[in-house]
Amino acid sequence: MTKIELLKEFAKGWFGNSQQHSIHAQLLKARGFGKLADKIMAESDEEWEEAKKVNVRLIELGETPVVAIQEYPVITDIKEMLEYDCKDSAEALPMMSKSLAMFDDDYVTRSMIEKFIVDEQEHFNWVKGHLCLIEQIGMENYMIEMIGE
């Protein structure tokens, strides 16, 4: 895979993941889980911005971004939703880190990806923490904690 193809895949993935998180946030909000919905919507917004940054970088590199979106499942069960997110981040982090070497000659893109890795690691830690919280206090108590504005 070339650098440009990889960047296009990053954008496609973040646009798709942004949509998935937006839908999940709307479903959670409709069920009354406002705290969790707000956090998931913030993640959606962050991923949308990351995808846009990749497209801007592609244009700066003289390339034309593509209109594409990676498909992700819509998950209604809260624990399954968090588990999927955890697994997705756990798979993405090594791939993103490994891709850094491709950009040794491109400081701007490399720096952008390094920031994405930090954001992804923070998201992974947050999701993992919430899964541990569910294990500690149980699903019902977790759901009570997530109710509200």
Backbone as a ProteinNet text record, in pm:
[ID]
protein_1_A
[PRIMARY]
MTKIELLKEFAKGWFGNSQQHSIHAQLLKARGFGKLADKIMAESDEEWEEAKKVNVRLIELGETPVVAIQEYPVITDIKEMLEYDCKDSAEALPMMSKSLAMFDDDYVTRSMIEKFIVDEQEHFNWVKGHLCLIEQIGMENYMIEMIGE
[TERTIARY]
84.8	0	89.3	54.6	131	86.8	166.4	132.9	-4	-25.9	-151.7	-269.5	-254.9	-362.3	-391.3	-286.8	-304.1	-380.2	-343.4	-413.3	-560.6	-586.8	-726.1	-802.1	-735.9	-798.8	-825.7	-731.1	-753.9	-878.8	-889.7	-1006.2	-1134.6	-1133	-1250.3	-1291.1	-1193.6	-1221.9	-1278.3	-1217.6	-1267.5	-1403.6	-1429.4	-1563.9	-1667.1	-1636.5	-1729	-1746.3	-1635.5	-1641.6	-1714.1	-1698.8	-1770.9	-1921.2	-1962.2	-2105.2	-2155.2	-2075.6	-2115	-2133.8	-2036.2	-2046.8	-2163	-2188.8	-2301.6	-2433.6	-2449.3	-2571.3	-2581.5	-2470.9	-2472.7	-2511.8	-2457.1	-2490.5	-2639.5	-2694	-2837	-2923	-2883.8	-2958	-2950.6	-2832.8	-2816	-2896.7	-2893.7	-2969.4	-3118.3	-3167.6	-3310	-3350.3	-3256.1	-3283.8	-3259.9	-3217.4	-3199	-3059.1	-2962.5	-2825.9	-2744.7	-2783.5	-2726.2	-2577.2	-2526.6	-2383	-2300.4	-2339.7	-2267.8	-2285.7	-2406.5	-2433.6	-2345.5	-2329.9	-2248	-2102.4	-2051.1	-1911.9	-1895	-1988.1	-1979	-1994.2	-2080.8	-2096.1	-1968.5	-1903.9	-1776.8	-1672.1	-1672.8	-1582.3	-1614.7	-1743	-1785.8	-1733	-1748	-1701.6	-1550.6	-1477.9	-1332.3	-1289.3	-1355.6	-1320.7	-1352.2	-1463.2	-1498.9	-1388.9	-1341.1	-1235.5	-1105.4	-1073.7	-952.8	-961.3	-1076.1	-1093.6	-1076.2	-1132	-1117.3	-971.7	-898.1	-755.6	-678.2	-711.6	-644.6	-674.7	-798.6	-832.2	-759	-747.2	-671.8	-526.2	-471.2	-331.8	-315.5	-410.7	-405.2	-401.8	-484.4	-486.7	-353.4	-298.1	-166.7	-59.5	-74.7	21.7	-6	-106.7	-138.6	-230.1	-292.7	-381.9	-527.5	-615.7	-758.8	-819	-878.1	-944.3	-1059.8	-1101.2	-1214.4	-1334.3	-1452.9	-1574.7	-1602.8	-1568.6	-1583.8	-1599	-1663.5	-1685.4	-1671.9	-1598.6	-1588.3	-1714.2	-1768.1	-1889.9	-1855.9	-1936.1	-1924.2	-2062.2	-2067.9	-2198.4	-2262.5	-2394	-2468.4	-2501	-2459.9	-2473.9	-2561.8	-2667	-2759.4	-2729.4	-2663.3	-2628.1	-2506.5	-2518.8	-2414	-2281.2	-2282	-2156.9	-2093.9	-2174	-2121.9	-2064.8	-2130.8	-2084.8	-1945.1	-1928.1	-1798.9	-1693.5	-1732	-1638.4	-1591.9	-1683.6	-1647.6	-1548.7	-1578.3	-1491.7	-1352.3	-1348.4	-1221.1	-1140.2	-1204.7	-1139.2	-1091.2	-1175.3	-1141.2	-1018.4	-1016	-900.8	-776.3	-791.9	-677.5	-615.4	-696.4	-645.3	-586.3	-644.7	-600.2	-465.8	-445.1	-324.3	-194.1	-175.8	-50.3	-34.1	-143.3	-138.2	-97	-154.6	-119.9	26.2	69.2	208.6	305.2	272.9	358.1	364.8	255.5	251.5	339.5	378.9	462.6	591.1	648.6	774.7	761.4	641	619.1	636.6	626.2	626.3	750.6	860.2	985	1033.8	1001.1	1044.3	938	832.2	721.4	680.1	749.5	728.1	583.5	523.7	388.6	288.1	291.4	198.6	230.2	356.8	397.1	348.6	364.8	319.5	168	95.6	-50.6	-90.6	-25.9	-58.4	-20.8	89.6	128.3	19.4	-39.1	-149.5	-271.6	-297.8	-409.8	-388.3	-263.8	-233	-258.7	-218	-243.2	-393.2	-470	-616	-677.2	-630.1	-683.7	-649.4	-528.8	-488.8	-574.4	-602.4	-688.9	-829.5	-879.8	-1012.7	-1012.2	-909.4	-897.3	-896.7	-817.4	-810.2	-945.8	-1018.2	-1150.6	-1246.7	-1251.6	-1341.2	-1303.4	-1174.3	-1128	-1166	-1153.8	-1193	-1340.8	-1423.7	-1567.5	-1604.8	-1534.9	-1558.4	-1518.5	-1409.4	-1368.8	-1471.3	-1525.4	-1628.5	-1751.8	-1791	-1905	-1876.3	-1754.9	-1718.9	-1724.3	-1685.1	-1679.8	-1816.8	-1900.5	-2027.6	-2149.1	-2129.8	-2240	-2305.4	-2369.9	-2429.6	-2541.7	-2627.6	-2739.5	-2690.1	-2593.1	-2539.2	-2467.2	-2397.8	-2331	-2434.8	-2542.7	-2647.1	-2706.5	-2725.5	-2776.5	-2680.3	-2548.9	-2446.9	-2449.1	-2489.9	-2486	-2613.6	-2713	-2837.8	-2813.6	-2879.1	-2872.8	-2820.6	-2812.5	-2768.2	-2619.1
-118	0	124.2	221.3	346.2	438.9	544.4	644.3	707.4	739	805	711	586	488	471.8	471	458.6	578.2	697.2	817	813.7	770.4	760.1	656.6	548.3	447.1	503.4	582	646.8	733.4	817.4	905.8	824.5	726	639.1	574.6	527.3	465.4	563.7	681.3	779.2	834.7	853.4	897.8	792.1	665.1	557.9	544.2	549.2	535.7	654.5	771.9	889.3	869.2	814.3	786.7	682.7	577.3	474.5	535.1	614.8	674.1	773.3	845.2	937.9	862.6	754.4	673.1	613.4	560.2	503.5	609.8	730.8	839.2	873.2	876.5	907.2	797.9	672.9	561.6	567.6	597.5	607.7	723.1	837	955.1	923.2	854.4	819.4	726.6	650	558.3	623.9	750.3	822.5	818.9	762.8	753.6	874.5	991.1	1117.2	1131.4	1090.7	1104.6	1023.8	900.7	815.2	865.7	908.3	960.3	1080.8	1170.8	1290.5	1253.7	1157.1	1114.2	1048.7	965.1	897.1	997.5	1098.1	1200.7	1284.3	1312.4	1385.3	1304.5	1174.2	1086.8	1091.5	1092.4	1102.2	1231.2	1341.1	1470.6	1471.2	1410.7	1404.6	1323	1211.2	1127.3	1198.4	1271	1348.7	1450.5	1518.2	1617.6	1552.5	1434.5	1364.4	1327.2	1280.2	1245.7	1369.5	1480.9	1605	1649.7	1632.7	1669.1	1584.2	1456.7	1369.4	1417.7	1453.8	1502	1632	1722.3	1846	1811.8	1716.2	1677.1	1615.5	1534.8	1478.2	1588.8	1689.3	1802.1	1876	1898.1	1963.5	1884	1752.4	1665.8	1653.7	1728.2	1727.2	1614.6	1550.1	1437.9	1481	1399.7	1423.3	1321	1367.7	1273	1203.4	1093.3	1018.9	1035	1022.2	1019.8	872.7	832.2	691.8	681.5	574.7	552.5	403.5	371.7	232.1	197.8	81.1	40	-18.1	19.7	-31.6	-76.6	-171.2	-217.7	-118.5	-117.7	-44	-144.7	-112.9	-204.7	-138.3	-205.3	-145.8	-183.5	-295.8	-337	-255.5	-188.5	-97.5	-169.3	-280.4	-351.2	-400.1	-453.9	-498.7	-380.4	-266	-144.6	-106.5	-107.3	-73.4	-178.9	-306	-413.3	-402	-368.2	-352	-236.5	-126	-8.7	-41.1	-116.9	-156.3	-241.8	-338.5	-427.3	-349.1	-259.2	-179.2	-92.4	-26.8	56	-29.1	-142.2	-230.7	-278.3	-296.8	-337.9	-220.1	-102	15.4	69.1	66.5	127.8	69.8	-61.8	-114.1	-82.5	-89	-60	86.4	177.2	318.5	341.6	280.3	296	242.4	127.4	66.1	155.3	224.4	308	432.3	469.1	588.5	581.6	464.1	448.7	490.7	477.7	516.9	667.5	742.8	888.3	950.6	874.2	927.6	1048.7	1054.9	1166.2	1276.3	1266.7	1362.9	1398.5	1497.1	1534.9	1577.2	1651.2	1703.2	1588.8	1495.9	1382.8	1293.8	1269.7	1186.6	1247.7	1376.1	1444.8	1433.8	1447.6	1434.9	1294.6	1193.5	1055.3	1029.6	1085.2	1070	1124.9	1238.1	1295.6	1203.7	1145.9	1051.8	931.2	885	769.9	804.4	923.1	966.5	970.7	1027.9	1034.4	895	806.2	669.4	595.4	617.1	554.1	605.8	735.9	793.4	733.6	718	658.9	513.6	438.6	299.4	291.6	376.7	376.6	408.3	504.1	539.8	420.7	359	245	130.1	99.6	-8.7	20.6	144.9	184.3	163	193	174.2	26.7	-54.1	-198.8	-255	-204.8	-246.5	-200.9	-81.2	-30.9	-120.5	-163.1	-254.7	-383.6	-434.2	-557.4	-536.8	-417.9	-391.5	-366	-287.2	-247.4	-315	-385.8	-452.7	-362	-425.4	-352.2	-259.5	-305.8	-220.9	-93.7	-105.4	12.7	104.5	45.8	126.4	206.5	140.8	209.5	323.6	304.2	412.1	529.8	500.1	605.2	685.2	621.9	686.1	762.9	755.3	828.8	975.6	1060.5	1203.6	1284.3	1411.7	1509.2	1520.6
0	0	0	-83.3	-88.3	24.9	45.8	147.5	118.4	-5	-44	-22.4	-61.8	-40.2	108.9	189	333.4	390.1	348.4	395.4	354.5	232.7	187.4	271.1	307.7	394.4	534.3	585.7	715.2	710.4	607.4	596.4	585.5	500.6	481.9	614.8	691	819.9	919.9	928.2	1025.4	987.8	859.9	821.3	860.2	834.8	871.1	1020.5	1093.5	1238.9	1301.3	1241.4	1288.9	1275.5	1163	1142.6	1242.2	1262.6	1357.9	1497.1	1540.9	1673.8	1683	1576.6	1576.4	1593.5	1521.1	1531.6	1671.3	1722.5	1857.7	1960.4	1946	2039	2032.6	1912.5	1897.9	1960.4	1940	2001.2	2153.7	2205.9	2351.5	2408.8	2340.2	2385.4	2388	2286	2279.2	2393.7	2444.6	2555.4	2691.4	2691.1	2816.2	2873.1	2799.5	2848.6	2801.2	2850.4	2803.7	2825.2	2941.2	2967.8	2868.1	2848.4	2754.6	2611.5	2578.8	2444.2	2413.2	2510.5	2488.4	2462.2	2537	2517	2380.2	2341.8	2212.3	2097.9	2115.1	2011.3	1999.1	2111.3	2105.9	2029.1	2048.1	1974.1	1824.2	1791.9	1652.7	1589.5	1661.3	1609.9	1590	1684.8	1674.9	1552.7	1530	1414.8	1283.1	1279.8	1160.3	1130	1234.8	1216.9	1170.9	1225.2	1182.4	1034.9	991.8	850.5	762.5	805.8	728	722.2	832.4	832.6	733.2	724.9	628.2	486.7	459.6	325.6	292.5	390.9	369.1	335.8	410.4	385.7	247.7	206.2	71.2	-34	-16.9	-111.4	-109.5	11.5	22.3	-50.7	-53.8	-122.4	-272.4	-320.6	-463.6	-506.3	-410.7	-438.6	-428.7	-482.6	-473.1	-377.7	-267.2	-176.2	-245.8	-189.6	-244.1	-151.5	-209.5	-130	-101.8	20.2	56.9	207.2	248.3	390.1	418.2	522.6	564.1	642.3	616	686.2	822.1	920.4	1056.3	1102.1	1194.1	1241.4	1338.6	1340.2	1442.1	1551.3	1672.6	1785.3	1890.4	1931.5	2027.7	2171.9	2195.4	2330.1	2376.9	2491.2	2537	2558.8	2627.4	2653.7	2523.3	2433.7	2303.9	2225	2235.6	2167.8	2218.3	2349.2	2408.7	2375.6	2378.9	2345.3	2200.2	2109.6	1969.4	1954.4	2021.9	2017.1	2069.8	2177.3	2239	2141.5	2082.4	1986.4	1863.9	1814.3	1697.1	1724.7	1840.5	1877.2	1896.6	1961.6	1986.3	1855.2	1752.5	1621.7	1544.5	1562	1486.5	1536.1	1666.9	1723.1	1667.2	1665.6	1610.3	1461.5	1388	1244.5	1222.6	1301.9	1287.5	1324.7	1433.7	1477.5	1372.6	1316.5	1213.2	1088.7	1058.2	938	950.1	1070.7	1088.4	1006.3	997.3	924.2	778.2	723.9	583.6	564.9	675	664	727.3	732.9	787.5	708.7	581.9	497.2	485.8	564.7	558.8	701.3	757.8	897.1	924.4	835.1	857.3	871.8	778.8	784.8	904.1	928.1	1042.3	1173.9	1189.2	1310.7	1326.4	1215.9	1217.3	1264.1	1210.7	1248.6	1394.3	1439.7	1580.9	1673.4	1636.4	1716	1711.5	1595.8	1584.8	1676.4	1683.5	1769	1914.9	1957.3	2095.8	2122.7	2030.4	2046.7	2054.1	1968.9	1966.8	2095.8	2145.9	2272.2	2388.1	2388.7	2492.4	2484.2	2362.4	2345.2	2392.4	2354.4	2397.7	2550.6	2614.1	2760.5	2822.8	2764.6	2815.9	2804.4	2686.7	2665.1	2758.4	2766.3	2853.1	2998.5	3040.4	3175.4	3200.8	3101.3	3117.2	3118.9	3041.4	3047.5	3184.2	3240.1	3375.6	3478.4	3460.1	3550.7	3547.2	3428.5	3415.8	3492.6	3479.6	3551.4	3702.6	3747.7	3891.8	3954.4	3885.3	3947.3	3884.7	3775.6	3707.3	3604.3	3508	3396.5	3441.7	3530	3573.9	3641	3730.9	3798.1	3700.1	3602.8	3500.4	3421.9	3383.8	3306.7	3388.4	3516.8	3602.6	3602.2	3606.6	3603.7	3472.6	3364.1	3232.8	3197.8	3284.4	3261.8	3290.2	3218.1	3245.5	3130.3	3158.4	3057.2	3056.6
[MASK]
+++++++++++++++++++++++++++++++++++++++++++++++++++++++++++++++++++++++++++++++++++++++++++++++++++++++++++++++++++++++++++++++++++++++++++++++++++++

